[in-house]
Amino acid sequence: MKAKFIKYILYTAIGIIIFILVVTIGNTIKINNSEAYSIAKKKILEENIIVEKIGKVESFGNFPSGSIKTVNGIEYAQLEMKVIGSQKELDIVVSMEKGSDEWILTDMFIND
């Protein structure tokens, strides 16, 4: 009886871990392939303050996170990403919205 209980607990824990991994990987793929993420990277590359803090931007982290949602026909995106420069790394949070046809950067938070 005790062995069955431990087996059920183990299967439940494995199922929860797999579910969390699938959701996390799916969200990362969704964000990486989004138009908002591409535009956010371009806006970050254009920001002089970021270049001053970290040097030349060399790459972006592999696992961006955040959310993209639509409310009353307006798309909103909040993306969190790591920016790797020649001198150091920064975590940046970008907020954007898309009303009719183009994404507009509304806020950028730099965690250094």
C-alpha positions in Angstrom: 0.0 0.0 0.0 2.8 2.4 0.9 4.7 1.6 -2.3 1.6 2.5 -4.4 1.2 5.8 -2.6 4.8 6.7 -3.2 4.4 5.7 -6.8 1.4 8.0 -7.2 3.2 10.9 -5.5 6.2 10.4 -7.8 4.1 10.2 -11.0 2.2 13.4 -9.9 5.5 15.2 -9.2 6.9 14.2 -12.6 3.6 15.3 -14.3 3.8 18.7 -12.7 7.4 19.2 -13.7 6.7 18.2 -17.3 3.7 20.5 -17.4 5.8 23.5 -16.1 8.6 22.7 -18.6 6.1 22.5 -21.6 4.4 25.8 -20.6 7.8 27.6 -20.1 9.3 26.3 -23.4 6.1 27.2 -25.3 6.0 30.7 -23.9 9.7 31.2 -24.8 9.1 30.0 -28.3 6.0 32.2 -28.7 7.9 35.3 -27.5 11.1 34.6 -29.6 9.0 34.3 -32.7 6.8 37.4 -32.1 6.9 40.7 -33.9 7.0 42.6 -30.6 10.2 40.8 -29.5 12.0 41.7 -32.8 11.0 45.3 -32.5 12.0 45.4 -28.8 15.5 44.2 -29.8 15.8 46.9 -32.4 14.7 49.6 -29.9 17.2 48.3 -27.4 20.0 48.5 -29.9 19.1 52.1 -30.6 19.2 53.2 -27.0 22.4 55.1 -26.3 22.1 54.7 -22.5 22.3 50.9 -22.8 25.5 51.2 -24.9 26.9 53.5 -22.2 26.2 51.1 -19.4 27.2 47.8 -21.0 29.3 48.6 -24.0 28.5 47.3 -27.5 25.5 45.0 -27.5 26.8 41.6 -28.4 23.7 39.4 -28.0 20.4 38.8 -26.2 19.7 36.1 -23.6 18.3 32.8 -24.9 15.2 32.7 -22.7 13.1 35.9 -22.9 10.0 35.9 -20.8 6.9 38.0 -20.4 3.5 38.2 -22.0 1.7 39.4 -25.1 -2.1 39.9 -24.8 -4.9 41.6 -26.7 -7.5 43.8 -24.9 -10.3 45.5 -26.9 -8.4 45.1 -30.2 -5.1 46.6 -28.7 -2.2 44.4 -28.3 0.1 44.8 -25.3 3.5 43.2 -24.7 5.7 43.2 -21.6 9.0 41.4 -22.4 11.8 40.7 -20.0 15.2 39.9 -21.6 18.9 39.8 -20.8 21.1 42.0 -22.9 24.8 41.0 -23.1 27.3 43.7 -23.8 31.1 43.8 -24.2 31.5 45.1 -20.6 28.6 43.6 -18.6 25.0 42.3 -18.8 21.7 44.0 -18.1 18.1 42.7 -17.4 15.7 44.9 -19.3 11.9 45.0 -19.2 10.1 46.5 -22.2 6.5 47.5 -22.4 4.9 48.0 -25.8 1.5 48.4 -27.4 0.1 48.0 -30.9 -3.0 50.0 -31.7 -3.6 49.8 -35.4 -0.5 48.7 -37.3 2.8 49.3 -35.5 4.3 48.5 -32.1 5.1 51.6 -29.9 7.5 51.4 -27.0 5.8 52.7 -24.0 8.3 52.0 -21.2 11.7 50.5 -20.8 13.1 49.5 -17.4 16.8 48.8 -17.0 17.9 46.6 -14.0 21.6 47.1 -13.5 
